[in-house]
């Protein structure tokens, strides 16, 4: 029996509708877009020097060639410090959240996130290894790339881990989801153990660098770092939504999705590649930021249902909003000091995640 005989377009659409029959809030997407715009204005304005929305508009008008008088100090703060940081938060938050939604759809498990298959731990292990081991390769790389060498090594670590997990999961020419999941868990445990050994061998200065890396921060944001992750994140943000229909059908199970014409091998490969690009670059420039890829897709599903065409886009918007707000709190709560953003996302994400679990249990 071929897929052509059991997969007419009308049958596929009917099955999708039956699977995705949930209560949908049509206003959530426009609200998320508006909230994101308000969040951007709020985030670039607040800080030790407050910049009003009107001043922000005047500075942007001058940037575009207008002849207006603006405060030079505020102009420098906005264009050199805050705007790169907010742009970086938006890119990282959107990339982490949409990757989390795609991974959950691939594994058909709402508790999955990109860290489950070892992407984050692989990047972290590579970074910690470079911090602690002063081998000639790392020294040469630092001499060539300077301060960006650590980010490059972390990204390569994420890519190597994802490739390793994907290759092990291939059995008899098929990509087994269960094997991929178990391999990711094993890689996470191994990476944690090796990271522990490196931490034990580290000096006090190296320990501070490792702590910064493990807690996450956007303090080093610049236009250079924004441009460095922009192409990778944009490719993921554009590529993952194209897989929405396949992820919807995959909710029926692998065999049913295959009979309905889904190329499982291609879908799995693309999800892993796109998630690695988004998560690997975010860890490379900001360290490990948890809970964004796990909690945001949950919240979006409550509002828009199970259709990945809405879940993926909504997750990207929600992740950008949450991480921008978290970063604003991180740099203002204990000013002039700064909290690691990973601490805030964990403090915010844990109670929200527990609320979701209790809510589902009551239902």
C-alpha positions as CSV (number, residue, x, y, z in Angstrom):
1,X,0.0,0.0,0.0
2,X,1.5,3.3,-1.0
3,X,1.2,6.7,0.6
4,X,-0.6,8.0,-2.5
5,X,-3.5,5.6,-1.9
6,X,-4.0,6.5,1.7
7,X,-3.0,10.1,1.8
8,X,-5.3,12.3,-0.3
9,X,-5.1,15.9,0.7
10,X,-8.7,15.8,2.0
11,X,-7.9,12.9,4.3
12,X,-4.7,14.6,5.6
13,X,-6.6,17.8,6.4
14,X,-9.4,15.9,8.1
15,X,-6.9,14.0,10.3
16,X,-5.1,17.2,11.2
17,X,-8.4,18.9,12.2
18,X,-9.4,15.9,14.4
19,X,-6.0,15.9,16.1
20,X,-5.8,19.7,16.6
21,X,-9.4,20.2,17.8
22,X,-8.7,22.6,20.7
23,X,-9.9,25.9,22.0
24,X,-8.0,28.7,20.1
25,X,-7.7,32.3,21.2
26,X,-7.5,34.3,18.0
27,X,-6.3,37.4,19.8
28,X,-3.2,35.9,21.3
29,X,-0.9,36.4,18.4
30,X,-1.6,40.1,17.8
31,X,-1.4,40.7,21.6
32,X,2.1,39.0,21.6
33,X,3.3,41.3,18.8
34,X,2.1,44.4,20.6
35,X,3.6,43.2,23.9
36,X,6.9,42.6,22.2
37,X,7.0,46.1,20.8
38,X,6.1,47.6,24.2
39,X,8.8,45.4,25.8
40,X,11.4,46.6,23.4
41,X,10.6,50.3,24.1
42,X,10.6,49.5,27.9
43,X,13.8,47.5,27.8
44,X,15.9,50.1,25.9
45,X,14.6,52.9,28.1
46,X,15.0,51.7,31.6
47,X,18.4,51.6,33.4
48,X,20.7,53.9,35.4
49,X,19.9,56.6,32.8
50,X,16.2,56.6,31.9
51,X,15.4,57.3,28.3
52,X,11.8,58.3,27.5
53,X,9.9,56.9,24.5
54,X,9.9,60.4,22.9
55,X,13.7,60.6,23.3
56,X,14.1,57.1,21.8
57,X,12.0,58.3,18.8
58,X,14.2,61.4,18.4
59,X,17.4,59.4,18.5
60,X,16.2,56.9,16.0
61,X,15.0,59.8,13.8
62,X,18.5,61.3,13.9
63,X,20.0,57.9,13.1
64,X,17.9,57.7,10.0
65,X,19.1,61.1,8.8
66,X,16.8,63.6,10.5
67,X,18.0,66.9,11.9
68,X,17.0,66.9,15.5
69,X,18.7,67.8,18.8
70,X,19.3,64.9,21.1
71,X,21.3,64.3,24.3
72,X,24.7,62.8,23.2
73,X,25.1,60.7,26.3
74,X,21.7,59.1,26.0
75,X,22.3,58.6,22.3
76,X,25.5,56.6,23.0
77,X,23.8,54.6,25.8
78,X,20.9,53.7,23.5
79,X,22.8,52.8,20.4
80,X,25.9,51.3,21.8
81,X,24.8,49.6,25.0
82,X,21.1,48.9,25.2
83,X,19.9,48.3,21.7
84,X,22.5,45.6,21.0
85,X,21.6,44.0,24.3
86,X,17.8,44.0,23.6
87,X,18.4,42.7,20.1
88,X,20.5,39.9,21.5
89,X,17.8,39.0,24.1
90,X,15.2,38.9,21.4
91,X,17.2,36.7,19.1
92,X,18.2,34.3,21.9
93,X,14.8,34.1,23.5
94,X,13.0,33.5,20.2
95,X,15.6,30.9,19.2
96,X,15.4,29.0,22.4
97,X,11.6,29.0,22.6
98,X,11.0,27.9,19.0
99,X,13.6,25.2,19.3
100,X,12.0,24.0,22.5
101,X,8.6,23.8,20.8
102,X,10.0,21.9,17.8
103,X,11.9,19.5,20.0
104,X,8.7,18.8,22.0
105,X,6.8,18.2,18.8
106,X,9.5,15.9,17.5
107,X,9.6,13.8,20.7
108,X,5.8,14.2,21.3
109,X,6.8,15.0,24.9
110,X,5.9,18.3,26.5
111,X,8.8,17.9,29.0
112,X,11.4,17.9,26.3
113,X,13.6,20.8,25.5
114,X,16.8,21.4,23.5
115,X,19.0,20.5,26.5
116,X,17.5,17.0,26.6
117,X,19.5,15.9,23.6
118,X,22.7,17.4,25.0
119,X,23.1,20.5,22.9
120,X,23.5,22.9,25.8
121,X,25.7,20.5,27.9
122,X,27.9,19.9,24.8
123,X,28.5,23.6,24.3
124,X,29.1,24.2,28.0
125,X,31.6,21.3,28.2
126,X,33.5,22.7,25.2
127,X,33.6,26.2,26.8
128,X,34.7,24.9,30.2
129,X,37.4,22.7,28.6
130,X,38.8,25.7,26.8
131,X,38.7,27.8,30.0
132,X,40.6,25.2,32.1
133,X,42.9,23.5,29.7
134,X,45.5,25.9,28.3
135,X,46.5,23.7,25.4
136,X,48.3,25.0,22.3
137,X,45.2,24.7,20.0
138,X,43.1,26.9,22.2
139,X,45.9,29.4,22.6
140,X,46.4,29.7,18.8
141,X,42.6,30.0,18.4
142,X,42.5,32.8,21.0
143,X,45.4,34.5,19.2
144,X,43.5,34.5,15.9
145,X,39.9,35.2,17.1
146,X,40.5,37.0,20.4
147,X,37.6,37.2,22.8
148,X,35.3,35.4,20.3
149,X,37.3,32.2,20.4
150,X,35.4,30.9,23.4
151,X,32.1,31.4,21.6
152,X,33.3,29.6,18.5
153,X,34.5,26.6,20.6
154,X,31.2,26.5,22.5
155,X,29.2,26.5,19.2
156,X,31.4,23.8,17.7
157,X,30.8,21.7,20.9
158,X,27.1,22.0,20.5
159,X,27.3,21.0,16.8
160,X,29.6,18.0,17.7
161,X,27.2,16.8,20.4
162,X,24.1,17.0,18.2
163,X,25.9,15.2,15.4
164,X,27.0,12.5,17.8
165,X,23.6,12.0,19.3
166,X,22.0,11.9,15.8
167,X,24.4,9.3,14.5
168,X,24.0,7.0,17.5
169,X,20.2,7.2,17.2
170,X,20.4,5.8,13.6
171,X,19.6,2.1,13.7
172,X,19.3,0.1,10.5
173,X,18.9,3.3,8.5
174,X,16.2,4.7,10.8
175,X,16.3,7.6,13.3
176,X,14.8,6.2,16.5
177,X,13.3,8.9,18.7
178,X,13.7,6.7,21.9
179,X,17.3,6.0,21.1
180,X,18.0,9.7,20.5
181,X,16.3,10.6,23.8
182,X,18.3,8.1,25.8
183,X,21.5,9.0,24.1
184,X,20.9,12.7,24.9
185,X,20.4,11.8,28.6
186,X,23.6,9.8,28.6
187,X,25.5,12.7,26.9
188,X,24.2,15.1,29.5
189,X,25.4,12.9,32.3
190,X,28.8,12.4,30.8
191,X,29.2,16.1,30.0
192,X,28.2,16.9,33.6
193,X,30.8,14.5,35.0
194,X,33.6,15.9,32.8
195,X,32.6,19.4,33.6
196,X,32.8,18.5,37.3
197,X,36.4,17.2,36.8
198,X,37.3,20.5,34.9
199,X,35.8,22.5,37.7
200,X,37.8,20.6,40.3
201,X,41.0,21.3,38.3
202,X,40.2,25.0,37.8
203,X,41.9,27.9,39.5
204,X,39.9,30.6,41.3
205,X,39.9,32.9,38.3
206,X,38.8,30.0,36.0
207,X,36.1,29.1,38.5
208,X,34.6,32.6,38.1
209,X,34.6,32.3,34.4
210,X,32.9,28.9,34.6
211,X,30.3,30.2,37.0
212,X,29.5,33.1,34.6
213,X,29.2,30.6,31.8
214,X,26.9,28.2,33.6
215,X,24.5,31.0,34.9
216,X,24.2,32.9,31.6
217,X,24.5,36.6,31.0
218,X,23.9,39.2,28.3
219,X,26.4,41.6,29.8
220,X,28.9,41.2,26.9
221,X,26.3,42.1,24.2
222,X,27.5,44.2,21.3
223,X,26.6,44.7,17.7
224,X,29.4,42.2,16.8
225,X,27.8,39.5,18.9
226,X,24.4,40.3,17.5
227,X,25.6,40.0,13.9
228,X,27.5,36.8,14.8
229,X,24.4,34.9,15.8
230,X,21.9,36.7,13.5
231,X,22.3,34.5,10.4
232,X,22.1,31.2,12.4
233,X,19.1,32.3,14.5
234,X,17.2,33.7,11.5
235,X,17.7,30.5,9.5
236,X,16.2,28.6,12.5
237,X,13.4,31.0,12.9
238,X,12.5,30.7,9.2
239,X,13.1,27.0,8.9
240,X,11.4,25.5,11.9
241,X,7.9,27.0,11.1
242,X,8.1,25.2,7.7
243,X,8.0,21.9,9.6
244,X,4.7,22.7,11.4
245,X,2.5,20.5,9.2
246,X,4.9,17.5,9.6
247,X,5.0,18.0,13.4
248,X,1.2,18.1,13.5
249,X,1.0,14.8,11.7
250,X,3.8,13.3,13.8
251,X,1.5,13.7,16.8
252,X,-0.3,10.7,15.5
253,X,2.8,8.6,15.8
254,X,5.7,7.8,13.5
255,X,4.1,5.0,11.5
256,X,0.9,7.0,10.9
257,X,2.8,10.1,10.0
258,X,4.9,8.1,7.6
259,X,1.9,6.6,5.9
260,X,0.5,10.2,5.5
261,X,3.5,11.2,3.5
262,X,5.8,12.7,6.2
263,X,9.5,12.2,5.5
264,X,10.5,11.3,9.0
265,X,14.2,11.2,8.3
266,X,14.2,14.7,6.8
267,X,12.0,16.2,9.6
268,X,14.1,14.8,12.4
269,X,17.3,15.9,10.7
270,X,16.0,19.4,10.1
271,X,14.7,19.9,13.6
272,X,18.0,18.8,15.1
273,X,20.0,21.1,12.8
274,X,17.8,24.1,13.3
275,X,17.7,23.6,17.1
276,X,21.5,23.2,17.2
277,X,22.0,26.4,15.3
278,X,19.7,28.4,17.5
279,X,20.7,26.9,20.9
280,X,24.4,26.5,20.1
281,X,24.8,30.2,19.1
282,X,22.8,31.4,22.2
283,X,25.0,29.3,24.5
284,X,28.1,30.5,22.7
285,X,27.4,34.2,23.3
286,X,25.3,34.2,26.6
287,X,26.0,30.9,28.4
288,X,23.3,28.5,29.5
289,X,19.8,30.0,29.9
290,X,17.3,27.5,31.2
291,X,13.5,27.1,31.2
292,X,12.9,29.4,28.2
293,X,12.7,26.5,25.7
294,X,10.6,24.4,28.2
295,X,8.0,26.7,29.7
296,X,7.2,29.2,26.9
297,X,5.8,26.5,24.5
298,X,3.6,25.2,27.3
299,X,2.1,28.6,27.9
300,X,1.6,29.2,24.2
301,X,-0.2,25.9,23.8
302,X,-2.7,26.9,26.6
303,X,-3.7,30.0,24.5
304,X,-3.5,28.7,20.9
305,X,-4.0,25.0,21.1
306,X,-1.8,22.2,19.7
307,X,-1.4,23.4,16.1
308,X,2.3,23.9,15.5
309,X,1.6,26.5,12.9
310,X,0.6,28.8,15.8
311,X,2.7,27.2,18.6
312,X,6.0,27.7,16.8
313,X,5.4,31.4,15.9
314,X,3.8,32.1,19.3
315,X,6.8,30.5,21.1
316,X,9.3,32.7,19.2
317,X,7.3,35.8,20.2
318,X,6.9,34.7,23.8
319,X,10.5,33.7,24.2
320,X,11.7,37.1,22.9
321,X,9.3,38.9,25.3
322,X,10.3,36.8,28.4
323,X,14.0,37.0,27.9
324,X,13.9,40.8,27.2
325,X,12.0,41.4,30.4
326,X,14.2,39.0,32.4
327,X,17.3,40.9,31.1
328,X,15.8,44.2,32.1
329,X,15.2,42.9,35.6
330,X,18.7,41.4,35.7
331,X,20.4,44.7,35.1
332,X,18.1,46.9,37.3
333,X,17.1,44.8,40.4
334,X,20.6,45.1,42.1
335,X,22.0,48.0,40.1
336,X,24.8,49.0,39.7
337,X,25.6,45.2,39.9
338,X,23.9,42.7,37.6
339,X,22.2,39.4,38.2
340,X,23.0,36.4,35.9
341,X,20.0,36.1,33.6
342,X,20.0,32.3,34.1
343,X,19.1,32.7,37.7
344,X,16.1,34.9,36.9
345,X,14.7,32.6,34.2
346,X,15.0,29.7,36.6
347,X,13.2,31.7,39.4
348,X,10.5,32.7,37.0
349,X,10.2,29.5,35.1
350,X,10.1,27.0,38.0
351,X,6.9,28.3,39.6
352,X,5.2,28.7,36.2
353,X,6.1,25.2,35.2
354,X,4.8,23.8,38.6
355,X,1.6,25.8,38.0
356,X,1.2,24.2,34.6
357,X,1.7,20.7,36.1
358,X,-0.9,21.2,38.8
359,X,-3.3,22.7,36.3
360,X,-3.0,19.7,34.0
361,X,-3.4,17.4,37.0
362,X,-6.6,19.1,38.1
363,X,-8.0,18.8,34.6
